[in-house]
Amino acid sequence: MMQQAPSSHLPATSHGTLLRGRIAYSQFQQGYRTGLEPILMAAAVPARHGQHVLEVGCGAGAGLLCLMHRVPDLHGTGIEKDSETAELARTNLLANKKEQVSILDASFPEGVPEHLRFDHCMTNPPWHATTGTASPEPRRDLARRMGMHTLPLWVKGAASILRHKGSLTLALPTALTDRAVAELSANGFGGITLYPFWPKTDREARILLVQARLGVKSPARVLAGLTLHEADGAFTPQARDVLENGTALPGL
């Protein structure tokens, strides 16, 4: 699908790269800045050539770009509520010649056309802040603040747009593990897999991926996960391979 050319009337952006220069990537100078989660999430999606993938809350497109670097001939769709961020995602996709991707400027799930069905869905919900004072930067607050009904709404929405045995991959804090598993089970997902990220070998995991498939009955699993940093703070070789080379997560 050919992208519509984006407007030039966006807020100021900074220009950088993802995957150690393999992907051109711009983001707004003010507001939410892309972290590791979209890259790690994209490395987990079990997509194959020619399949259709949806990213919910796609931001400026980091997750889609990283996934399509690993599996180049996917058909991708992103949905993003903030219109300026959606437009920036289009800019990033065009800069990387990803013309088989469409960005929907809409809320999920009502913004997804009824006829569309997907093999995979991925999302890094706005879980960084669930309580407390709102940020004075509206775009940052939208990207970071999870509403009470965000997680159940997005899981239920994913169940409505996925094909049978399609996968859903969620990047979440470990504190939301129980809620995520309960919502997945209540909406017909099985084969739930937990993949933790350990900051260092002696540190408690703070983020993890929760992945499940629609309509399957396989038991849940907890995998060994990935240690991100050495004792000196440098990325481990395994983490560097994912974050810099765009490879799939080991052991998933």
Disulfide bonds with the S-S distance in Angstrom:
none
